[in-house]
Amino acid sequence: MVRDGRCATFPGGGASAIRRTADPFYGAAMSAAAIAAVAVTVLLTSFLSGIFGMAGGLILLGVLLLMLDVTSAMILFGITQLGANGWRAYLWRGHVAWHLVWSYIAGALTVFALMKIVAFLPDKAMVYIGLGLLPIVGDVVPPRWRPDITRRFMPFTCGAFIMALQLMAGAAGSVLDIFFQKSPLDRKAIVATKAFTQVVAHVCRIAYFGTFAIPAGDVLPWWTYVGAVTLALAGTTLAAGVLHRMTDASFRRWSRWLILTVSVVYLGRGVWLLVVAAR
């Protein structure tokens, strides 16, 4: 059996304890308002991600959690961000630091295999708190303590750590940023390399949460995913011109304030969900 926010082992990845909620997103009952809300959110957040790398994804997952169960939100988020990050990695492929990517993948897949055995499923409160807390923690880490992903063993360590956070707290882009901030890479190399590493992360996310959602029937209509990916590609493409015109200083400054503002909102919502659940 799998219980939200707890560890449980189960053979074969069953998820019989996860129950679908009454929600207008499921099946043919998906409303026009719900479709429009997701469409606008995906387009705008993909545009932000195309510029700042992670802020858009942070916002997108938080909005999806307002309307969907954790498993459904994670899968839609993963597929959408897979399309956006995959397209971003392709657009900036000439700037990817490939010598860092392969060790990152090895670390990420190692932890993915371990997490699959444990079969941990976070609840909404935990995901919101993780989304809110991790960027703040990342921001207050003293510069001298921040690792440099270009140093020896750091890509593997980064991949392992980020994968664990991705599956337990929903998104870990802010922590991923810590590994890049002291690196000698420029903004284009940072965006490109992070995009490729996130392609790996989202493939693992889809596979991981899919083992919970598919047996329980918590899967959205196929056209939802196709439309979301299409809009994600459009938003990412539109953002390329803006990133070209930004300076490294403005890129880092706007990224920080946008992420921290969203983090405070999510942290507050996560705490509120915990308080409501405790009543």
GIGI-V603802 format. One record per helix or strand. SS is the DSSP state (a for helix, b for strand). FROM is the first residue (numbers start at 1). TO is the last residue. Records with the same first field share a line. If there is no record, write none. Layout:
# GIGI-V603802
SS->FROM-TO ; FROM-TO
This chain:
# GIGI-V603802
b->6-6 ; 121-121
a->11-13 ; 27-29 ; 32-52 ; 55-67 ; 70-91 ; 93-95 ; 98-118 ; 124-140 ; 143-145 ; 154-169 ; 173-181 ; 187-216 ; 222-245 ; 248-278
